[in-house]
Amino acid sequence: MIEFQGVTKLYDGAPAVRNLDLVAPTGKLTVLVGPSGCGKTTSLRMVNRLVTPSSGTITLDGEPTDRMNVAQLRRRIGYVIQHAGLFPHRTVAQNVATTARLAGIDRKTARRKSLDLLEQVGLSASLAERYPWQLSGGQQQRVGVARALASDPKFMLMDEPFSAVDPIVRGQLQDEFLRLQREIGKTIIMVTHDIDEALKLGDQVAVMREGGELAQVATPRELLVRPADGFVADFVGRDRGYRHLGFAPIDNGLKLASEPVVQLGASPAEAAEAAIDGWVLVCDAAHRPLGWTDIARLRGPVREDDLNLSSTLAPMDGSMRELLDAALSSPSGRGVVTNTDGTLRGTIALGDLGGILAPLHRTGAERHS
């Protein structure tokens, strides 16, 4: 557990962080989010004493950090920053092994540990002898996470670790990190400016306001349905009702339509016979959805080039947000729902979602009132 007790940081008499009381629970990920200049990064850096608090106490499992040797304190904490901060003159494996060696692990064991960690963060061992400049931005960030884990720290600090990569890679890194955190269960404080990232990754989210004050700390679901005040409500966004659907699971009693399908190579006549309102769903031989085809555009057997790939799929174990997105993004107006193995379960029309979403909307409104 990391705990802030009345922590304040002043610069030239002006507060960057003001009287911060916050607990980051053991084994959970706490995300600090807020506008620029609200003290997020300052708060993070006070944990490992890169910044010294003006007053107040920060403790790790009840032990005040200001009584610890600085070098030993920092070796107890994994630290991941934007752009990874890798050593350019060292290979990937050497970069990862660095923190293990600082923790007193012998060279051979540190090398073996670095290779294991590369695999754990989703990188091939074939990258071990490359240098940072030979990696993509996303790969560098994965190496940064592996290096932070190499000394097996109980605590981790992450300062906007995924903000320097493109949106697609960022989503992949977030998903990979969620998987990793479920396996390792570290006590983590992370800083981000992206509320969607905070809601996706955080076990709890701490919203800070300008002047370094804590506005609210809550689970992502609580933050969406019961913002503490107008500032939090505005920061979370006016579409928080839609975001809340990301925490509402798809009802197993959902009534889905049985969707007629064709496979690649089907003739125009076969496609037309299976089509509903001019659109037919194309699946592979294992009955996994590939995309929709507009039969009015067919000039021969169904090919991959004929597929409309704009729609998303909603897994049955997913969320109502994924279900709504599947229906909204489908050119046919019918959202595709899949089983956990990716095979087609059925479809649901956008118009049929109104009766399903209305009770969820009322529940959210009641919680907010």
C-alpha positions in Angstrom: 0.0 0.0 0.0 1.2 3.5 -0.8 -0.4 6.2 1.3 -0.2 10.0 1.1 -1.0 11.7 4.4 -1.5 15.5 4.2 1.2 15.8 1.5 1.9 19.3 0.2 4.5 20.5 -2.3 5.2 24.3 -2.7 7.2 26.0 -5.4 8.0 29.6 -4.6 5.2 29.5 -2.1 2.6 28.3 -4.6 1.1 24.9 -4.1 1.7 22.3 -6.8 0.1 19.7 -4.6 -2.1 20.7 -1.6 -2.9 18.5 1.4 -3.1 15.3 -0.5 -4.7 12.3 1.3 -4.7 9.2 -0.9 -4.3 5.5 -0.5 -3.2 3.3 -3.4 -4.3 -0.2 -2.2 -2.0 -3.2 -2.3 -2.1 -5.1 -5.6 -4.2 -2.5 -7.3 -3.7 0.1 -10.0 -4.5 3.7 -9.0 -4.6 6.2 -11.8 -4.0 9.9 -11.3 -5.8 12.0 -13.9 -6.5 15.7 -14.3 -5.8 18.8 -16.3 -2.2 20.0 -17.0 -0.6 21.6 -14.0 -2.8 19.9 -11.4 0.2 18.1 -9.7 -0.2 14.5 -11.0 3.4 14.0 -11.9 4.7 15.9 -8.9 2.6 13.6 -6.7 4.1 10.5 -8.5 7.7 11.7 -8.1 7.3 12.4 -4.5 6.8 8.7 -3.9 10.4 7.8 -4.9 11.7 11.2 -3.7 12.6 12.6 -7.1 10.6 15.5 -5.6 10.8 16.2 -1.9 7.4 17.0 -0.2 7.2 20.4 1.6 5.1 18.7 4.3 3.1 15.6 5.0 4.1 11.9 4.9 4.2 9.2 2.2 4.4 5.6 3.4 5.1 2.3 1.7 3.3 -0.4 3.7 3.3 1.9 6.7 7.0 2.8 6.4 7.7 6.6 5.9 9.7 7.1 2.7 11.6 10.1 4.2 13.3 7.7 6.7 14.6 5.4 4.0 17.9 5.5 2.2 17.1 7.1 -1.2 19.0 4.6 -3.3 17.3 1.6 -1.5 13.9 3.3 -1.8 14.2 3.6 -5.5 15.4 0.0 -5.9 12.1 -1.0 -4.2 10.1 0.8 -6.8 9.7 0.1 -10.6 9.6 3.2 -12.6 8.2 3.5 -16.2 8.3 6.8 -18.0 7.1 8.2 -21.4 9.5 7.3 -24.3 10.7 4.4 -22.1 14.0 6.1 -21.2 16.2 3.1 -22.3 20.0 3.2 -22.4 20.9 3.7 -26.0 24.3 2.0 -25.7 22.9 -1.2 -24.2 21.0 -4.0 -25.9 17.4 -4.8 -25.0 18.5 -7.7 -22.8 21.1 -5.5 -21.1 18.6 -2.8 -20.5 16.1 -5.1 -18.9 18.8 -6.8 -16.8 20.0 -3.4 -15.4 17.6 -3.2 -12.5 18.1 -6.9 -11.6 21.8 -6.3 -11.4 21.3 -3.3 -9.2 19.2 -5.5 -6.9 22.2 -7.8 -6.4 21.2 -10.5 -8.9 24.1 -12.2 -10.6 24.8 -11.6 -14.3 23.7 -15.1 -15.5 20.4 -15.0 -13.5 19.7 -11.5 -14.6 20.2 -12.4 -18.2 17.8 -15.3 -17.9 15.3 -13.1 -16.1 15.5 -10.5 -18.8 14.6 -13.0 -21.5 11.7 -14.4 -19.4 10.4 -10.8 -18.9 10.6 -10.0 -22.6 8.3 -12.9 -23.3 6.0 -11.9 -20.5 5.5 -8.4 -21.9 4.9 -9.8 -25.4 8.3 -9.5 -27.1 10.2 -12.1 -28.9 13.6 -13.3 -27.5 15.0 -12.6 -31.0 14.9 -8.9 -30.1 17.2 -9.4 -27.1 20.4 -8.3 -28.9 18.9 -5.3 -30.7 19.5 -1.8 -29.5 16.6 0.6 -28.6 17.0 2.6 -31.9 16.2 -0.7 -33.7 12.8 -1.0 -32.0 9.4 0.6 -32.6 8.0 3.0 -30.0 5.6 0.3 -28.8 8.4 -2.2 -28.4 10.5 0.3 -26.5 7.7 0.9 -24.1 7.4 -2.9 -23.5 11.1 -3.1 -22.8 10.7 -0.2 -20.3 8.0 -2.1 -18.5 10.1 -5.3 -18.5 13.1 -3.3 -17.1 10.9 -1.9 -14.3 9.8 -5.5 -13.4 13.3 -7.0 -13.5 14.1 -6.4 -9.8 10.6 -7.7 -8.9 9.5 -4.5 -7.1 6.5 -4.6 -5.0 5.6 -1.0 -6.1 5.5 0.6 -9.5 5.2 4.2 -10.7 4.2 4.9 -14.3 4.3 8.4 -15.8 2.2 8.5 -19.0 3.8 5.3 -20.2 1.7 4.8 -23.3 1.2 8.4 -24.5 4.1 8.5 -27.0 2.7 5.8 -29.4 -0.1 5.9 -32.0 -3.7 5.0 -31.0 -3.6 1.4 -32.3 -0.4 0.5 -30.5 -1.6 2.3 -27.4 -4.7 0.2 -27.2 -2.6 -3.0 -27.7 -0.2 -1.9 -24.9 -3.1 -1.1 -22.6 -4.6 -4.6 -23.2 -1.2 -6.3 -22.7 -0.6 -4.4 -19.5 -4.0 -5.3 -18.1 -3.2 -8.9 -18.8 0.2 -8.6 -17.1 -1.2 -6.8 -14.1 -3.7 -9.6 -13.6 -0.8 -12.0 -13.4 1.6 -10.0 -11.3 -0.7 -7.9 -9.0 1.7 -5.0 -8.3 0.8 -1.9 -6.3 0.9 0.7 -9.0 0.3 4.4 -9.3 0.0 5.7 -12.9 -0.3 9.2 -14.3 -2.3 9.9 -17.5 -4.0 12.9 -19.0 -6.4 10.6 -20.9 -9.7 9.9 -19.0 -10.5 6.9 -21.2 -7.2 5.3 -20.4 -7.8 6.0 -16.7 -11.2 4.4 -16.8 -9.9 1.4 -18.7 -6.9 0.6 -16.6 -7.6 1.9 -13.1 -8.9 -0.2 -10.2 -9.5 3.3 -8.8 -9.2 6.7 -10.4 -8.1 9.9 -8.5 -9.2 13.1 -10.3 -7.1 16.1 -9.4 -8.0 19.7 -10.0 -5.8 22.8 -10.7 -4.0 23.8 -7.5 -3.1 20.3 -6.7 -6.2 19.3 -4.8 -7.8 15.9 -4.9 -11.3 16.3 -6.3 -12.5 12.7 -6.1 -11.1 9.2 -5.8 -13.4 6.3 -6.8 -13.7 3.2 -9.0 -14.3 3.9 -12.7 -17.9 2.9 -12.4 -18.6 5.1 -9.4 -16.8 8.0 -11.1 -19.1 7.7 -14.1 -22.4 7.4 -12.3 -21.7 9.6 -9.3 -19.2 12.4 -10.0 -18.5 14.4 -6.9 -19.1 17.8 -8.4 -19.4 19.8 -11.6 -15.6 19.8 -12.2 -15.4 16.0 -12.1 -18.5 15.7 -14.2 -17.1 18.0 -16.9 -13.7 16.3 -16.8 -15.1 12.8 -17.1 -17.1 14.1 -20.0 -20.7 14.6 -21.1 -20.7 11.1 -22.7 -20.1 9.4 -19.4 -23.4 7.5 -19.8 -22.0 5.8 -22.9 -18.7 5.2 -21.1 -20.7 3.6 -18.3 -21.9 0.9 -20.7 -18.3 -0.4 -20.7 -18.9 -1.7 -17.2 -22.3 -3.2 -17.9 -21.9 -6.9 -19.0 -24.0 -8.2 -21.9 -27.0 -10.0 -20.5 -26.8 -13.7 -21.1 -30.6 -13.7 -21.6 -30.2 -11.4 -24.6 -32.5 -12.4 -27.5 -30.5 -12.6 -30.7 -31.7 -13.2 -34.2 -30.4 -16.1 -36.2 -28.5 -14.5 -39.0 -28.3 -16.3 -42.4 -24.7 -16.3 -43.7 -22.6 -17.2 -46.7 -19.0 -18.0 -47.2 -16.4 -16.5 -49.6 -17.0 -17.8 -53.1 -20.8 -17.8 -52.8 -22.6 -16.8 -56.0 -24.6 -13.6 -56.2 -27.8 -15.6 -56.2 -26.8 -17.4 -53.0 -25.9 -14.1 -51.4 -29.1 -12.5 -52.5 -31.1 -15.4 -51.1 -29.4 -15.0 -47.6 -29.5 -11.2 -47.6 -31.7 -9.1 -45.3 -32.3 -5.5 -46.4 -29.6 -5.8 -49.0 -26.8 -7.0 -46.7 -25.4 -10.5 -46.1 -23.0 -11.6 -43.4 -19.9 -13.5 -44.7 -18.3 -16.1 -42.4 -15.4 -18.4 -42.8 -15.6 -22.2 -42.8 -15.4 -22.2 -38.9 -18.5 -19.9 -38.8 -16.4 -16.9 -37.7 -17.7 -13.5 -39.1 -15.5 -11.9 -41.7 -17.6 -8.9 -42.7 -20.8 -7.7 -44.5 -21.4 -7.6 -48.2 -23.8 -5.3 -50.1 -25.4 -7.5 -52.6 -26.2 -4.6 -54.9 -22.4 -4.2 -55.5 -21.7 -7.9 -56.2 -20.4 -8.5 -59.7 -19.5 -12.2 -59.2 -18.8 -14.7 -56.4 -18.2 -13.1 -53.0 -14.5 -12.1 -52.6 -12.5 -10.5 -49.7 -12.6 -7.3 -51.7 -16.4 -7.3 -51.4 -16.4 -7.2 -47.6 -17.3 -4.1 -45.7 -15.0 -4.2 -42.7 -16.3 -1.1 -40.9 -18.3 -3.0 -38.3 -17.0 -4.3 -34.9 -17.9 -7.5 -33.1 -19.3 -7.9 -29.6 -18.2 -10.9 -27.7 -20.9 -12.5 -25.6 -18.7 -12.1 -22.5 -18.1 -8.4 -23.4 -19.8 -5.2 -22.4 -23.0 -3.4 -23.4 -20.7 -0.6 -24.9 -19.2 -3.2 -27.3 -22.7 -4.4 -28.2 -23.9 -0.9 -28.9 -20.8 -0.1 -30.9 -21.2 -3.3 -33.0 -24.8 -2.2 -33.9 -23.8 1.4 -34.6 -20.8 0.5 -36.7 -22.6 -2.2 -38.8 -23.5 -1.1 -42.3 -26.6 -3.4 -42.1 -27.8 -1.9 -38.8 -27.4 -5.3 -37.2 -24.7 -5.8 -34.5 -22.8 -9.1 -34.7 -22.4 -11.0 -31.4 -19.8 -13.8 -31.2 -19.1 -16.7 -28.8 -15.9 -16.7 -26.8 -14.3 -18.8 -29.5 -15.1 -16.1 -32.2 -17.9 -18.0 -33.9 -21.2 -16.3 -34.7 -23.8 -16.4 -32.0 -26.3 -14.1 -33.6 -27.2 -10.5 -34.4 -29.2 -7.7 -32.9 -30.8 -4.8 -34.7 -30.0 -1.3 -33.5 -33.7 -0.6 -33.0 -34.0 -3.5 -30.6 -31.3 -2.1 -28.3 -33.4 0.7 -27.0 -35.4 -1.5 -24.7 -32.3 -3.1 -23.4 -30.3 0.1 -22.8 -33.2 2.1 -21.2 -33.2 0.2 -17.9 -29.4 0.7 -17.7 -29.8 4.4 -18.3 -32.5 4.6 -15.5 -30.2 2.7 -13.1 -27.4 5.1 -13.8 -29.7 8.1 -13.3 -31.0 6.8 -10.0 -27.4 6.3 -8.7 -26.5 9.8 -9.7 -29.6 11.3 -8.0 
